[in-house]
Amino acid sequence: MMGKIKITQVRSAINRPKRQKATIEALGIKKLHNPVEHEATPQILGMVRKVSHLVTIEEL
C-alpha cells in the first residue's frame, strides 16, 4: 500500500505557465498554505515534481 503525503502550496502560481497552474488545480490545492492529502502514487508524485518549486511535501 502506498503512503500518504501532505502537499502545501507555499509560492504563488501567478505568472506561471498554464500547465503549472493546471497541475496545482488538479492536485486540489485551492489557496496558499492550505494543505491537501493524497496517496503517494506515481501519478501524484510526478505532478508534485513538476511544481516542486511552488509546494512543500510532507510524508504522513
HELIX and SHEET records of a PDB file:
HELIX    1   1 LYS A   18  ALA A   26  1                                   9    
HELIX    2   2 PRO A   42  LYS A   50  1                                   9    
SHEET    1   A 3 VAL A  36  GLU A  39  0                                        
SHEET    2   A 3 LYS A   4  GLN A   9 -1                                        
SHEET    3   A 3 VAL A  55  GLU A  59 -1                                        
END                                                                             
